[in-house]
């Protein structure tokens, strides 16, 4: 009995070894981690559980929907893309743990769209030591563009300092002589903004800082309104998260200031879907507010990127409502596909990074802003357009539907340049052929 | 029970540590990282065991005390440029000072009031980082302890080095705590936990004993926090959330809250749960949402089961050199 079993085990072992040897000899000599003849493995970390999850947890579904669509149409150079999604609950320690899994156990080829500033910081040492490309990180922290510290990392979103500089220019051009008050989140997010406004030379009649999350406290909102009234401001710049915008709208409504104060919203605090959810019947109170954005409005049915992404979403994403998070997920996935295509028929981590540096600035992407990737720069988007919120909470360009004026600049001292927005056309059927 | 002398205990611990460190050469980087995680969690859980299991005080805010230790270590290293082993000591001291202050308040509070106070600390303290620029805000401060010593060879990975550092720290902590608990302080704390009134009647200065326990427990938590910062490579408010505090209490309960040796088991369980649930989810082909929520479900079920069926912790093979002295 025992002898028999052992023999059987022995035969299996030999067979497995032989099969392994066969497979090994069939593979190219220097196959890259995470890439086989038929698949490319990618990884993403973001909050799927916990307080930060709502909204962000729609991103992986959108990325997977786009990748499934590409896979169904032949994949990338014949390889199917497989995205491994890991939940980090927005905690950097969990991000590190699950990224260890992704890189050391699942052996992904690259990370894409990893979310959060501290979360990406926590995995930097690992990412750098293993030379893993980290594409299109989902954070507005401009520091990730530092190629010495983050040689394999490519940020995508414009920095907060860039946004504030551009807002300053917009205020000077369109609201000269107005009394402007600024409400900002009192942390690095707001500090970056103050820096940008200082560079732009914007002067405020009142600067109102608030601690992150304190917008949930009605007395804090009361103080904002009192400060606005006391300063005599007729224009208020809101540089905070969406829930703070919602709270401000509620406060202004109570004080009967709607329509008397012009609101100007930063891109972080102006997501139409979220505002509608937060404000309910009060949402129209924000109509007429000016909002800065770099991506087109998810409700813009005339935008070719939006319509194509919506079609893919309807087919591959099990009825998820199309919003800004889905747009971000799809846009990230489409840039990823272009990067993988450009990395060649036998992609390596080095060829992927090289491809983004040399060709990334030409790729199709939904944003109206150019992408500044080059061998000397890992800066992504640099521009914003301004829209007016309609009664439905969605922004329509101030120049009229479908007409966009783009303001571009950098995080430093470069001037703000205004130009008609152009971007590469959406590839036919949303399938890049670069 | 036969008492072992501190020296023999130390030798035994060193032997175990040496075996672990040598063994770490035969596992991959992922296991080294998890090993370091276990050692750091074991230290943090032992601080709860010391506080709750011995002095009978409860803390839901040890994650915040870890943050104090972590931030202190990072600030000292980046501003005073001291070598990182000393940064760990400073992290421990800072935790101790914070714990002393908290302990003064804690000694006046009992049960749910103490739980509430420490809970508030866990919620509030980490967000302080957003108020002071020197603390680096939401994205935190980087903590770079550099590469492993060159003398260990180029094959010696960073994670293995973290494992070695964490294991050495854990051995020191366990040795010190174990010895301390068999002194009169340990006996006083146990008397206190059993019945504070009786303890006071027997001449024990209850308030003093409580403050001392809180201070020592926080010192250990501070050390764990600075080691945690080493492993993460940074400190940030999001790294020391309420969840971390709850996780530590869970680990202590799973370990049997008055069992110092059990902290290691608690730590292993905490590190193993996400791994196991991941394997299970992959095996049964669950969606991302299932995979994401499974560890929380498993931890909660384990916690409830432990409290219901084995309130004194699972029966573990007795680790005599670490086991609690019989009363």
Interface residues (C-beta under 8 A of the other chain):
Chain A: X48 X49 X50 X57 X60 X61 X85 X87 X89 X90 X91 X92 X93 X96 X97 X98 X100 X101 X104 X105 X116 X117 X118 X119 X121 X122 X124 X125 X129 X141 X186 X187 X188 X189 X191 X211 X212 X213
Chain B: X28 X29 X30 X33 X37 X127 X130 X131 X133 X136 X137 X138 X139 X140 X142 X144 X158 X228 X231 X232 X233 X234 X236 X237 X238 X239 X241 X243 X244 X274 X278 X288 X289 X291 X292 X293 X296
